[in-house]
Amino acid sequence: MAVFTEVPHHDAAALIGHLGIGELTALKGIASGIENTNYFADTTKGRYVLTLFERLSHEQLPFYLHLMKHLAQHGVPVPDPQADETGEILHTLCGKPAAVVNRLEGSHQLAPDISHCESVGAMLARMHLAGADYPRHQPNLRGLAWWAETIPVVLPHLTPEQRTLIESELAYQQQVAASAAYEALPKGPIHADLFRDNVMFVGHQLTGFFDFYFAGVDTFLFDVAVCLNDWCTDLESGRLVEERALAFVGAYDAVRPLNSSERRLMPALLRAAALRFWVSRLWDFHLPRDASMLKPHDPTHFERVLSHRVAEPWHPAIA
């Protein structure tokens, strides 16, 4: 969520008016994030977020937008895409695909405690169950195939030690993905990017998940691992905080019990999730796009996380 495309106020106002959600009263660019152009859009009837999609195409976007609709209709607190009079939720603005969703209440919890982790774990499990009958299919576009394609592009920017780590981990993940145990992992629509800044709280009350634009059909365990590597990780060292991790997995397991393959492959998927974000941050850092307010994330954080997950494999010891 940065600003790659400057949106004139009158163009945004025209779209807002077309959707019948009031008159636009304020439009403000959102600085956080690195994928899409985002604005807070306040109207006479409510508060919304306007998104222009910079990488995703008109053909890809229905999967994400209708997934959000599906989850909202199943009681999962997510932004609800606003439809025009024909029922269309994918729009065009400034020549780009666009959507307008309601703005969730609350704020990010960037220093989560055990209760925050339990709330996210339980809601993630609810989301996975709610998505089980979602009819559309799209692969995780930042999955193994993307890692294999992108790692050679970033290799020239790495030290010899970093190259060894990233190439050996890619080979390991390719081996894991070819195994029968991996094939047995339950799959369905996942968020794939549920970091602390993609969840809203009012106090300790979870009010919503948002930014579903990395979602895809993949293993549910990968979604769990992405969360553990952020919500339950010490940001300075990259080490897993076991007390928070046990709380997260226990709350998830109470809603959607993990099977034996998921328990066995937890260490491998924690490594996979760390690799995915190390690769994407290397790509964004060394091959940036021009954008107003764009601040690429530091890639060395997930290098540390991956190193710890390799050296200190973790299995969830839950009842």
N, C-alpha and C positions, 0 to 999 in steps of 0.2 A: 504494500500500500504506500505508494509514493505518488508524485505527480509527474507523469511523462507527457501527458496531453493537457494543455491549458484549456479549460472549458469556459467560454464566455457566459456571463450570468444569464443573458437573454436566451441562449441555447438550452441551458439547464432548465430555465423557467418554462420553456415551451414543452419540454418532455414532462416535467412535473404536472403541468396543466393537462397534458394529454392523458395522464394516468388518473386524473380526478382525485388527487390527494391534497388539494389546496393550492394556494399560491406560494411560490418560493419567496421566503423572507430573508434567508441567509445561506451563503455557499462558502465553505471553507475547506481548503485542501488539507489532506491528512498526510503527515510526514512519515509515519512509521511504515515499515514493510518495503518490499522491493519488486513486486510483480506487476501490480495493476495501478491505474490512476484512481484515486478515491477522494471523495469529497463528503463532508457532512452537509446535508441539505435539510434545512429547517423550513417548514411550511406553516400555513395558517391552520393546518389540521394535525400536524405531528412532526416527528423528527425521523429523518431517513439517512441512508448512506447511498450515494450515487457512485457506481463503479464503471469505469471504462476498461475493457480487457485488452491488454497490450500484447499478449502472446496467444491466448486461447482464441479459437476461431468460432464463427457462428455455428459451424457444424458440431464442434465439441461442447459448446456451452449448455445445450439443453440437459445433458447429463447432470451437471452441477446444480443448475437452477431448479430442475424438477426434483432432484434429490432433496434439496432444502424444503420445497413444498411438501414432499412426501413425509419428511421427518416432522415438519411443523404440524401436519394433519394427524400424526401419530403421537402427539404430545411431547415431542422433544423440543426444548426451547432453542430455536435457531431463527435467524433472520428469514422473513417471509417475502419472497419476490413479489413486487406489485405488478398487477396485470392491467392492460389497457381494456377498452370496452369490448374487444374481441377475445379477451382471455390470454393474450400473448404476454409473456413475461420476459422475453429477450427483445431488446430494443437496439436502436442505432443512434449514436450521438457523436458528432465531430468525425464521422466516417468510421467509428469504432463500434464494436458490439458493446452494449451497455445494459445495466440492470439497476433497479432501485429497490432497496430492501428497507424494512423498518429497522430503526436503530435500537439496539438492546439497551436496557437500563443497567446501571452499575459501572464498575471499573475493573481493570486488570488486578489480579493478585500476584504481584511479582516476587513476594516472599512467602510462599505457601507454607502452611503448617499441615499437620496430619489430617485435620478435618477437611481442609481444602482438597487434599489429595484423595481422600475417601469420596468426596462429592464428585470429583471429576471421574474417578474410576467407576463409580456406580452409574453415572450418566453416560459414560462411554459405552458401557455394556448395554444400557437401554437403547442407545443409538444403534448399536450393532444389531440388536434384536428387531428394532423397528425397521431397519433397512433390509431385512431378510427377504421381503417380498417386493422390493423395488424392482421394476421390470427392465429398466435400462441397464446397459452394460458398457463400461469403458475401463480399460486397464489403468493401473497406476502409471501415469506418464513419467514419473520420476523413480521408476523401479529399476530392476537389475539391468535391463537393456540400456536404459539411459546412463547408468553408471559406467557400463562398459564402453559406451560411445563417448562419454565426456572425460573420463580419466586420461586418455591419451592427449586430450586438448590442454589439460592443466599440468601435465607432467613437466613440461619445460620450466615451469615456475617453481618447482619443488626442489628441496635439497635431496641428496642421495638417500638419506635416512627416511625422509618422507615418501620418496618414490618406492622404497622397499616396503614400507608399511601399507601404502595404498594399493600397490599391485598385489601383494600377498593377500590382503583382505579381499580384494575383488575375486581372486582365484578361490579363496575359501568360500565366499558367498555363492559363487557359481556351483561349487561342489554341493553345498547345502541345498540349493534350489533344485538340484537334480536328484535328491534323495527321496525315498518312499515316505519317510517321516514328514518331510516338508509337504509333499503332495497330500498328506492326510490332514493338514491344517485347515480348519474351517475358514471359509472365505466369504466375502460380501463387500458392500460399499463401506469404505473407511474414509476418515477425515484426512489422515496422513500428514497433518501439520498442526496438531493440537497442542501448541506451545502455550505458555502462560499468557501471552498477549493475544491469544485467540479464544479466551474464555472470559466471561464477565461474572462478577460477583457483586452483590450488595451485602456487605459484611461477610458472613459465612454462607449466605444463601447464593447458590449458583443460579444465575439468571440466563445463561445462554452460551452456546458454542457458535462461533462464526468463522468466516473466511474459509469456505469449503472448496476453494478453487485449485487445490492440489488433490482433491478427492479422487478415488478410483476404486475399482474392485481389486482387492488384494487380501492377504491373510489378516484376520482380526488381530493376530498376535503382533504383526508389524505396527498396527495402531497403538497397541498397548506399549510396545517397546519405545516408540517415538515419545509417548507421554512420560514413561519412566526416565528417559534420558534428559527430560527437561524438568518436569514437576518434582522429580525425586532425586535430582542430581545437584551436588554442590557446584555452584557456578564458577568458583575460583579454581578448584582442583580438578573438576570433572568426575569426581568419584560419586558412586551411587550412595545415597543416604538410605541405609537399609530400613530404618524405622518408617520412613515415608513410603518406600517402595512396598513394604509388606502391607501397609494400610491401603495403598492404592490397589494392589492386586487382590487383597482380601475383599475389598468393596466391589470390585469388578466381578470376582469369582462368585460372590453371593447372588449376583443377578444373572450372569451367564457363566456357568462353571467351565473352567478350562479343562480340556481333555489331556490325555497322557502325552500326546505329541506336542501340544503347546507347552506343557511344563518342561518336557525334555529339551525343546528347542529355544527356550527363553534366552539362554546366553547367546546363541547364534543370532537371534533376531535383534537383541540389544546391540550387537556389533553391526548388524545390517543397518539399523536405524542411525547409528553414529556415522557409518560410512556415507549414507545417503546425504546427510546434512553437511558433512565435511566436503564432499564433492561439490554440492550446490553452492556452498559458501566460497570455495576456491574459485569456482566459475564466475560467480558474481563479483568477487573481489578483483580477480586478475583480468576479467573480460567484461567490465561494467558497461552499462548503457547510460546514455545521457538522460538525466531526469532532475527536475526541480525537487530539492529537499531529499534526494536519495542518499542514504548512508548504508553502504554494504556492511553486513555483519562480519566480525572477525572470524576467519576460518580456523584459527588455531584452537579455539574452544573445543570443536568437535574432533580435532586431532587428539587432544588430551582425553576426551571422553572415549574415543575408540581405543586408545592405548590402554586405558584402565579396564575397559570391557574385555579386552584380549587377556590382560594379565590377571584380572579378578572376575572370572565368570560367576554369574549369580543365578541361582534357581530360587523360585518363590516357595518358601517353606510354609505353606498355609494348609489349614485343615481341609 
